[in-house]
């Protein structure tokens, strides 16, 4: 089935109002559904593809008030005046950070105080401008491309996230396969069979601290750095150093929880890098952490408690006076404090994830909108 045609849509805003102008002439049989989270518009009219059926589907950045919004139809366009529920400026019109080729900014509608509506171009002028832009675009598409410039940033981010996903998928599949085939024995040999692979992807995860510093992603540094340090302290500082700890079943469950979280996170980032969104993947990314993050923290704390008597016995990482540094350090003291660090860091991480989820999906556990949203 052919994709519905989309007319040019111009949008502008003040702190209270969103202005939309759909460039369709002689509109007929329009069907308008304006909800608090989006707009559905279908009509027959004269647009960039001549006299055709056109459709506009928008999911708004923030909720609007349908009751206080209105629209009118003219010979040259369809105009909407949409009331925001909160008086603030939006950074973009749509909920998704995706560029829509038919959605354009109407700079004249970003009015400052003292500006007059007489300065806004007429619908006829906008329609003529649309047609000129359309012809120019079609003409440029006919020209053969003289050179191809690959998007190295996109390629790198896709390759990195794919590499990490494959690594963690190997860990999950290996653990589950051995558990089904070997039973209890598999829970005592998790580190032996997937430890090296897990250490590789955990070391590679440090790049997630570097990416925002280089401007490759628009995220913070603190959260990925804290998670990287916390996991690697457990993996390299405790489990790798103590063979008796490697044989404990808790290591099997810890590795499984760590890797399961990443099976959703990295595909989500890979799609995000390509400017795409799969609703179920978005829901899983912002929901799966609810059981798995607290469970992972509990398992990390269990590993620390199990490690205390082992490191007291071996004295590993501890040193006493006299020595050249003229200082003493007893590693089990750090292990006794570490559960408090896990609890404190875990609180901030869970709060950060909840705020991200609330912003993306809302407070409800299941979001109907995320499963029914039309993909573009």
N, C-alpha and C positions, 0 to 999 in steps of 0.2 A: 504494500500500500504506500502511495506517495506521501511524503511528508507535507503537512499543511504549509501554505505560504505565509510568511510573516511580513507585514508592512513595516515601514520605518516608524519607530516610536521615539518621540523626543520627550525627555523628562527634565524637570527642574524642581527646585524646592525652596521654601522658606523654612523657618524653624517649625511652623505649624502645618504647612500644606505641601503636598506633593502634586505637581502639575504634570499631566501626561497629555501628549498630543499624538494621536494615531493618524498618520498621513494616508487617509483613504477618502477619495472623492465619491460623491453620490452614493453614500452608504445605504444599504437596504438589508432587511432581515437580520438586524444585529441581535446577538444574544450576549448579554452582559451578566456576569456573576462576580460580584465584589464581596470578598470575605475579609475577615480581619487579618489573614495572613497572605492573601494573594488576589490576583485578578485573572479572570477567564473571559476573553472577548472573541467572538466570532461574528463575521459579517461578510456580505458580498459588496464589493466596491471596486473602484478604480485605483490601483496601487502601482507598484513598480513592475508588476508582471501583467499589467492591463486589467481588464475586468475579470475578477476571479473571486474565489472564496478565500478569505484571509483569517488568520487566527493569531492571537497573542495570549501567551500563558506566562504569568509572572508570579514568583514567590517573593514577597517583600522582605526587606532587610529587618524591619521591626513591625509589630502589629499596627494596624490602622483602624479607624472608626468608620465602618461602612454606613452607619446611620446618618452621620454628618457629612458624608461624601456625596458628590453628584457628578453627573456628566451631561454633555449636550452634543447634539449632532448638527454639523453645519454642512454646506455644500462641498467644502474642501477638506474637512477633517472631523475627527471625533475628539472632544476635549474632556478631560477628567480633572476635577478638583478633589483631591483625596485628603481627608483630615487625619493627621497623625494622632496617635493616642498620647504620645509624650512629646513635649515641645523641645526638640533637639535636631541638630543637623545630622543627616545620614552620610556616611562615607561612600556608600553606593546604594543603588536602588534594590538590588536583588540579594536574596539570602546567600546564594552561591557566589563564590568569587570566580565567576566565569564570564569572559567577554562574549556578549551576544552581538553578532555583526549588524543586526537591525536596530539595536538600541543605541541612541545617541543622546548626548547631553545638550540640552537647550540652555545655553549660557545666559540668554536673556531672561530666563525664568528663575535664575538664581539672583533674585532682586535684592538690592540693598535699599536702605531707607532713602526716600527722595526720588527713586526711579519711578517713571510713569509707564503705565501699560501701553501708552501710545507708541513707545519705543520698540515694542515687540513686533517682529515681522508678521505680515499677514499670512493666512493659510496658503494663499496662492503662491506667495514668494517661497514658502517652505516647500510646497509641492514641486515647484520648478527646480529648486535647489536639489531636492531628492532625485529628480529625473536626471539632472546633470551629473550628479555623483554616480548614479547607477550606470549611465552610459560610459562614464570615464572608467568605472570598475570593469565593465564588460570589455572595453577596448584594451585595458591593460592585461586582462586575462588572456587575450588573444596573442599577446607577444610571447615568443619563446623565452624561457628563463635562460639568461646568459651565465648564471652562476648559482651554485647552491651553497648556502651557508648553514651548516648543521648547528643545532642548538646544543652546545657542549654542556651547558648547565643542566638541561633536561636529561640528556643522555647519561650524564654522570649520576644524577640523582636516581634515575630509574635503575641503572646498573647496581649502584650501592644498595638500594632497598631490595632489589631482587636477590643480590648476593646474601644479604642478611636473612631474608625470608627462606631461601634454600637451606642455609645453615641451621636455622632453628627448626625448620620442617624436618630435616634429617634427625635432629635430636628427638623430636616428638615421636616420629615414626619408629625410630630405633628403640626407644624406651617402651613404647606400647607393644611393638612386635615381640621384643624379648620378654615382656611381662606375660603376654599370651602364650608364648611357646615354652618359657622356662619357669613361669610362676614365681614363687618366693625368691628363688635364686637370683632372678633379674634385679630385684630390689637391693641386692648387696653388691652388684657389679656395675652400677650405673656409671660411675666415674671411669671405670676401666674401659668401657665401650664408647662413651660419648664425651668424656672429659676433654680430650684434645680439641674436638670440633667446637664444643661450647666455649673453650678458652679463646679460640680464634675469633669467633663472632663477638665475644665480650670485649676483646681488645679492639676489634674494628669499630665497636660502638662508640669509641672515643671521638670518632669523626663527627658524631652528632653534637659534640661540644664545639667542634671547629666550624661546622656549617653555619651557625648563626653569626659567628665572628667574621666570617668571610662574606656574609650577606647572601648566602645561598638559600637560606630559609628564614622566615620571619617568626622565629620562636626565641624564647629566652635561653640563657646559658645555664642558670642555676639548677633547674629541674633535671636536665640530662646529665649534668656533672654530678649531682648528688646521687642519682641512681647508678651511674657508672662506678663511682667510688664505693658505694655501698655493696653492690654486687661483687665487685672485684676483690674487696676486702674479704668477703666470705669465700669466694672461689679460690683466689690465689693465696690469700693470707692464712686461711684456716684449712680448707679441704685439701688443697694441693700439698700442704706441708705435713699433714698428719694422715698416714695410710690407714690407721684404724678408723678415722672419721669417714674415709671414703667408702667404707663397707657398710655404713649405717643406712637403713632404709629411708631415713629422712632426706638424704641426698637425692635419692631417686625422685621423691615427690617435689623437692625444691627445683630440680632441673626441669621437671615436667611443667610446673607452674610458670617458671620463668619463660620457657620456650613457647608455651601456649599463648601467653600474652602477646608475644611478638608475631605469632602467626596471623594476627589481625592487624597489628600496628604497622608493620612494614608494607603489606599490600595497600593499606589505606594511604600511607605516605606516597607510595608509588603512583596511585591514581591521582592523588592531590597534585603531585609534581606535573602530571600530564594534563591538569586542568579538568579532571573528570571526577564524578562522584557517583558511587553506587549506594543507594539508601541503606540497604541491609548492612553493608560494610561500615558505613558511618555509624549506624546504631550500635553495632558490635564494638567498634572502636571506643565509643563513649559509654558503653554499658558493661562490657566484659570485665573491666577493672574492678567493678563493685565487689564481686566475690574473690577475684584472683589476687588483687593487691593486698588486702588484709591477710589472706591465706599465705601469700609469699612472705610477708613480714613475720607472721607467726612461725613459719618454717625457718626463716633466717635466725630468729631469736632462739629457736630450738637448737640449731647448729652451734650457735655461740655457747649456749649452756652446756652442750655435750663436749665442746672443745676445752672448756675451762680445766677440768681435771687432767686432761691429756697434756695440755701445755704446762700445767703445774708440775707434772711428772717429768717432762722432757727438758723444761727450762728454755725451750726454743723462743727466740726473739727477746729473751730476758738477759740482762747482764748486771753484774754486781761490782762493787768496789773491791780492791783498787783496779783502775784501768786508766788508759791514756786520756780518755775523755773526762775522767774524774767525776763520773756521774753514774747513777744506778737506774735501772728500769726493770719493772716486773710486769711482763706482758699480761698475765691473768688479771691484773688490775684494770687494764684497758677493756678486757673481755667482760668484766663485771659492770663496767659503765656502758658498754656498747648497746645492751638492750634498751637503755634509756635514750640513746641516740637514735636507735631504730624507731622507738615510739614517737619521739619528737619530730624526726624527719618524715615519718609516716603520716603524722597528722597534717603537716603542711602539704605533702604530696596528695593525700586524699582530698584535702580542701581545694587544692589547685585543680584536680581532676573533676571535682563536683562543679566548680565554677565553670570549667570548660564545657562540661556536659549540659549544664543549665543554659549556657549561652547558645549551644548548638541545637539541643533537642528539647529544652524546657525541663521543668521539674518532674514531670511524669516519667515513670519507669518505661512504659511503652508509648511510643509516639506514632499515632496513626498517620500523621503527615509524612513521617520518614519512610513509611512503607508504600505510600500511595503517590509520592511525588513523582512527577513525570521527568524522566531523564532527558537531558539535552546533549 
